[in-house]
Amino acid sequence: MTYPKKQPISPMQLKRQRRGELAALLLATLLLLFFPVRVLAQDTETSEGFLNAIDSVFSAIVAVLFKFLFYDIGGFPLIVLWLIVAGIFFTLRLGFINLRAFKHAIDVVRGRYDDPEEEGQVSHFQALATALSGTVGLGNIAGVAVAIQVGGPGAMFWLTLAGFLGMTTKLVECTLGLKYRIERPDGTVAGGPAYTLSRGLRNMGFGPLGKGLGIIFSVLAIFGSMGGANMFQSNQAAIAFVGTFPGMQGWIVGLVLAVLTAIVIIGGIERIASTTGLLVPAMAAVYILGCLWIVVVNLPQVPAAIATIISQAFVPEALEGGIEGGIIVVIVQGVRRSAFSNEAGIGSAAIAHSAARTDEPVREGIVALLEPFIDTIIICNMTGIMIVLTGVYQKVFDPVTGEEIEIEGSQMTLNAFGTVSDWFPIVLTIAIFLFAFSTIISWSYYGEISWQYLFGQRTIIIYKLIFVACVFIGAVVTPGAVIDFSDLTLLMMALPNLIGAYFLSNEVAADIKDYMERLRSGQMPTYAEKLATLEDPHQAGN
């Protein structure tokens, strides 16, 4: 995909353009507000009919797509096997680079190698924060709860293992994303799997294949940005607010999120990166402290909880009544929720990391390997151990009817927080809202880049209008349909993305070998060392 040459946009022109986009988005949001308020203000029967109509159409679409796109092989969905095999292959092929480069990744994120003169739009930390904001969210809160609810505590073991393997997969896709990014005439950059596929495979003599796969990925990414990264987030945020604050309506939560999203996404990757750079560390800290408090309160039971997770990873029948489908269901739930949480192999994070200011693709790939570690190995496990400790995953039955009471993902985590204090669920509800918001705005950028790849920059306002509308829709449909649609679109992105990664794996291996050799030999100075060299003429001469 090539872009026509044009004159660089002046700051004044860019400001006017963004003001116009913001006005259009806010107008659309106000119309969106007016319509449901008028409808939902009518009698209850009319309101339920409106929401049920949306839900029925949405559920029917999801059912048809799942029928054609998900197939089982020995009990494992094809897409789950695809992700497991990729994680194992890349981890072994690159010699456990996820362990070898871990310390260096921390040094890079700390800014030791940041050079403001290098090509790109955001720092290493901002790129990591933006990508993390797209992964650290309701997958860690609601997704983990769903994994335990369906697969039992043992799903956490496989979720963690998948996260470890996903560290290497994330490194590969983000290295390629930055290596094959493009710089536009206005100074902005664009990268990710679509560009990796079209440009990287073209260099190998597979141009038509790469272009076709790039188009497929972009289409899936657009739907993924609308579904799992948008509607699922607003859906679970609405469930949390309705469960915590009696009288709250889910559509109100959706509208608030829609307005906030419209305001932020106009600013592009710079505003998104600055927003997530503030939100992500604060959100993660608050959530982890809350989980740690519950762990401390239940400290004597921690060894037993860990033993339960490990034992039921291999013997799920240990659960009361057993798990239908046995160990395969446990593994599938763990890997599936891990992929949904950290998105390793999906290719989404490569879009954010492609905007980093660096001339070293491998360096940004090494930064990216921290995402599954933070997202899955730390935060998801904090959620999992908390749910197992408090026992809220156990089946609950109505004392009158004797029927099982269904508890949705985020509500289960809220119940776990409620075992410590009555006000803890309020803190978690606010955190859920912020998690949802940060994920939504990050994925708006991923979808935007994919839309631009297919249709160019001039029509991007259309994508933004649709995206804002989906924030509201997600808050009023049932969570079952939203979760299925989320898995469908997000996981399917892994098919074209990993095909490109396999094709270019030798290239990545060679680049990593060269990078690590230069790092060990001292040929890769930090930014401070570069400045010292420039200031010392004698040293520069050497």
N, C-alpha and C positions, 0 to 999 in steps of 0.2 A: 504494500500500500504506500503510495507516494503522495505528498502534499504539494499543491501548486505553490510556486514561489510568490511571495508577496512582501510588501514593505513591513518592517517591524511596527507593531502597534505602540503608539506613544502612551505614556502613563495617563494622560487626560482622556484619550480614546478608550483605554481599558476601563477607566473609572466610569465613563458614561455608559459603556457596554454593560458593565456589571450592575449599574443602577437600573438600567432598563430590564435586565434579567430578574433582578430582585423585585422590581415592581410587578412584573408579570407573574412571578411565583407567588408573591403575597396576594395578588388579586385572585389567582386560582385557589389559593388556600382559603381566602375569605368566602369564595363561592362554595368551596367544599364545606366550610363551616355552616353557611346559610342553609344548604340543602339538607344535611342530616338533622340540624336543629329543627327545621320545619317539619321534617318527616317524623322524627322521634318525639316531637312535642304533641303529636296526635295521640289517639287512644293506643293502648297497649297492643291490641290486635294488629293495628297498622304497623307499629314499630317492629313487632316480631316478624311480620310478613316481609318487611323490607330486608331485615338482617338474614332471615332464613333464605330468601331468594339469592342473596350474595353467596351465602354458605353453600347452598345446593349446587349452584353453577360451578363454584370453585372446586368443591369436592369431586364433582363428576369429571372435571378436567384432569385432576390429579390421578384419579383411578385409571383413566385411559392411558395416561403417560406411563404410570407404573407398570401397567400390563405389558407394554411394548419394550420398555427400557431396562427392567430389572429381571434378571434370570438367575436361578440358583444352580450352582455346580457343587454337588455333594453337600448341600445344605448351606453353602456359602454364596451370598450374592456375588456376581461377577465383579462388581466394582470394589467390593471389600477385598477380594483376592488380589485385584489389580494394585491396590494400595499397599497391602502387606508385602507382596513380592517386590515392589519398587523400593520400599524401605529397606528390606533385607539386601537387595542387590546393590544399592548405592552405598550402604554402610560398609559392606564387605569390599566393594570395588574401590572405595576411597580410603580403605585402611582405618576405619573408625575415626574419621576426621572430626566427627562430632565431639570426641573426647580430646583429640590431639590439639585442636584449635580453640578449645573452650576459653582458656585464659586470655588468648589474644583477642577473642571476640569481646571480652569485657573491657580490655584496654582500648579497643576501637570505639566502643559505645561511650566510654568516658571522655572521648574527644581528643585523645592523644595524637590521632592521625588526621584530624579534620583540617583541611586546607580550603579556605574560603575562595581561593582562586580557581579551584577545579570546577569542571562542568557539572551542572546539576542545580536543583532548586532547594533542597533541604539537607540538614546535617544527618550524620549516621544515626544519632539518637532520635531525631525527629522521624526519620524513615522507620526506625524500629517501633517508635511509639505509635505512628500511624498504622503500621501493619498489626501491631498488638491490639490496638483499639478495634480493629476489625475481627480479631480472634478472641481476645479476652472480653467476654461478655456473657450472654445468657447461655451459651454452650457450656460455660463453667458452672453456672448456677442451675439452670433447668436441664441442660443436656446430661450432666452427670447424674442428676436425680432420675431421669428417664432410663439411663443405662442400668442403674441399680434396681429400679422398679421392674424392668423387663428381664434383665439378665442376672439380678442378684448382686451381692457385694463383690463376687469374683470378677465381675466385669471391670472393676477398677484395676486389677492386675494387668489385664490385656490392654486397657486404655493407656496405662503407663508405659508398657512395652512399646505400643504403637507410637506413643509420643517420643520415646527415645530414638526409634528408627526414623521417625519423621524429622528429627533434627537434621539428618543428612539429606533427606529429600528436599527439605526447605532450602538448604545451602545450594544444592544443584540448581533448582529452578530460579532462585534469586540471582545467582551468579550469571546465569544465561540471560535473565531479564535485563540486567544492567549492561551486559556485554553487547546485546543487540538492540539497545534502545536507539531512538532517533532524537535529533534536536531540531525543533521547528524554527522557522525564520523569526518568530517573536521571542526566541530565547527559552521557551518552555521545552520540556522533554517528555517523551512518552515511551513506555516500554512494557514488558510483560510477555507472557506466553504467545500472544498473537504475533508480536514482532519477532520473538525467538523462532517461532515456527516458520514464518514467511521468509525471514532473512537468513536464519541459520541453516535451514534445510535447502534453501536455494544455493547456498555456498557449497553444499554437498552434492548438488546436481539433482535435487528433488524439489524444484521450485513449485510445480503445480500441486504436489502433495502438501507442501508446507503452507501454501496459500489457502488451500481448502481447509486444512486443519486449523489455520488461524481464524478463518471465518466461523467455523464450528465453535471454536473456543469463545470467540467474542459473543456469539449469539447466546451460548450457555451462560457466559458471565453476566450478560445483561439480565437474563431471567434470574440468575443467582442473586444478583444485587437487589432485585425486586422481591425475591422470596425469602430465602433463609437469612439473608443479611439485612432484611428490611421488615417484611411482614412478620416473620417469626419473632423479631426483637420487640416490635410494638405490641404483638399479641401477648407475649409473656409479661411485658411491662404492664399491660392492661389487667391481666389476671392478678398480678401482684397487688396492684392498687385496689382493685375491686375486693380482693380477699382481706386486705388490711384496713381499708377505710370503707365502712358500710355506707351505702348510698352513692358511692362513686360509680360512674358509668364508664365502660371501656372506651366508648367512642370519644369521650372528652380527653382521655389520655392520648389517644391517637391523634387528635387535632392539635394538642399542645406540642407533641413530637413533630408533627408536620410543619408547624410554624417555625419552630427552632431549626429544623433541618433546612427549610427554605432560606433562612437567613445565613446559615453557615456555608452551605455548599456553593453559594455564589462566589465566594472568595477564592475558590480553587484550592490546589494542593497546599499553598503556603498557609492559608487560613485554617484549613483542616489540620495540617501538621502542628501549627501553633496551639490550636484548641486541644488536640489529642495529647500533645506534649505536656499539657497541664492536667488534663482529666485522668489519663491512664495511671500515672504514678499515684495520684491521690486516691482513685477508686480502688486500685489493687491493694494499697496500704490499708484502707478502711476495711475492706472485705477480709483480707488475711488476718488482721487484728481481731475481727469479730470471730472468725473461725478458730483462731488460736485461743481465744477466751473460752470457747466451748470445749476445746480440747483440754485446757487446763482444769476446767471445772470437772471434767470426766477423766482426769489423768489416770486413775487406777485401771480404767477399762480399756486404755489405749492398746496394750499388748494383745488383749483378747480380740479387739476390733481388727488389728492388723492380721492376726492369725485367721480370723474369719474370712478376710479378703483373699488371702493366699490359698487357704484350703478350698474355698468355694470357686476359685479360679479353675480348679482341676476336678473337683467333685461337687458340682452344683446341686446334686441330689440331696446334699446335706441340708438344703433349705426345707422348711416344713412344706410337705406336699411336692417338693422337687420343682424343677424348671422344665417345662415342656420343650423338648428339643435338645436338652442336655447341654454339654460343654460347647457345642457349636453355637448355640444361641448366645452363650456367655461371651465367647470370643467375638462373634459378629457385633454384639452390642458394644463391647469395649472398643473395637477398631472403628466402628461406625461413628460412635460419639467422639472418639479422639480426632478423627478426620473432620468432623463437624466443628469441633472446638478449635483445633490449631490449624486446620486447613492445609496441612503438609501434603503436597501432591496435587492440590487443587489448582495452584498457580496464581491465586489472588494476591498473595503478599508480594510476589515478584513485581507487580504493577507499582506498589508503593515504594519498594526498594529501588526501583529503576530511576526514581527522582532524586536519589542521594547524590551529594556533591563528592564525587570521587572518580578517579580514572582507573581504579583497581576493581574490576568486577568481582574477583574472588574475595576481596576484603568485605564487600557488602554481603556476599553470600555467607561469610563467616559470621557477620553480625546477625543475619537472619536465623542461624541455627539456634540462637537464644530464645526464639519465639516459642517453639514447642516445649522447651525446658521450663520457661516461665509459665506459659499458659496451661500445659498439661501436667508436667511432672510436679510443679509446685501448686498452682491454684486449683486445678481439678482434684488433686489428691487431698487438698485441704477440705474441699466440699465433700468428697467421698468419705473421708474418715469421720467428718462431722455427722454425716447422715447415718453412717453405721453405728457410731457411738451413741447417738440419741435414739436409734431404733425406729425412726419415723418411716423407714421404708417398709416396715412390716405391714401386712394387710390389716385393714380396719373395717369392722363390720357394724352396720346399723343395729343398735340394741333392740329396736322395735321390729324391723322387717327381717333382720338377719342377713341382708344383702351387703356385698362388699361396697365400700365407699371409695369411689375413684378419686385420687388426688393427683392433680397435674404437677408437672415438673417443678416450676418455680414455687408453687405452694408447698411442696414437700420440704424444700430448703427453708422456706419461711417457718414451717412448723418446727424444724430443727433449731432455728434461732430462737423460737418462742419457748423452748424448754429451759432456757437460761433466764430470760426476763421478758416481761410483757411488752417492753418498749423496743426490744431488739429487732422484731420484725419490721418496725417502722424504719429503722436505720437501713435494713436490708432492702426494703421496698424502694427507698430513695436511691440506694446503690444500683438496684436493678434498672431503674429509670435511666441513670447516668450511663451504665454499661450499654443499655440498648441504644441510647443516643449516640455514644461514641462509635459503636459498631455501624450504625446507620450512616453516619456522615463519612466514615472511612470507605464503606462500600459504595457510597454514591460516586466516589472518585474512580473506583475500579470499573463500575458500570459506565461511567463517563468516558474513560479511555477506550473501552471496548466499543462504545457507540461511535466515538470519533474514528476508530479504525474502520468501521463499516460504512459510516455515512458522512464523515467529515465533521469539522468544527462548527459549521454554520447552523446545523440543526440541533445542537446540543441542548437548547432550551426545551425542545420537545421531550427529550429524555428526562430532564429535571422535573418537568411538570408531571410526567407519569410516575416518576420516583416518589415525589411528594404525595401524590394520591395514594400510592401503595402503602405509605406509612399509616394512613387512616384505615384502609381496607384490612390490613393485618390485625388491627385492634378489634374488629367486629366479626371475624370468622372464627370457627372452632379450631382449637389448637391441634387436633389430630390432622386435619387437612393441611394446616400450615407446616407442621413438622414433616409430613410426607413430601410436600412440595419443596421444602428446604433441602432435604436429603437428595431428592431427585436432581435438582438443578446444580447444587454445589458439588455433589459427588461426581456427576457426569462430566464436570469440567476437567476431572483428572484424566479422562481418556485421551483427549488430544494433547494435553499438557505433558503427560508422562511419555507419550510416544516421542515427542520432540526431545525430552530429556534422555531417553534411551539412545536415540540417534546421535546425540551430541555428548554422550557420557565420556567418550575417550578424550574429547576436546576439554571437558571440564577437568578430568583427571590430570591432563598435561598442564593446564593452567594452575591447578592447585599445587602440583609438584614444583613448578617454577616459582610460584609465590612463596611457598614455605622455604625453599632454598634461599631465596633473596632475603627473607625475614631472618633466617638463622645466620646468614653470613654478614648481616649488618648493612645490606644494601637498601634497606627500607627504613629510613630514619623517621622519627616522629616529627610532627610539625614544629615543635620547639627546637629539635635538633636541626631542622632545615633553616630556621631563622638564625640560630647560632652560627651555622656555617656561612650564611650570607653576611652576617655582621663581622665575621673574622676572615679578612682577605687571605691570610696565610693558610687557614684551614680550607678555604674555598679553592685555593690554588692546588692543594693536595688532592 
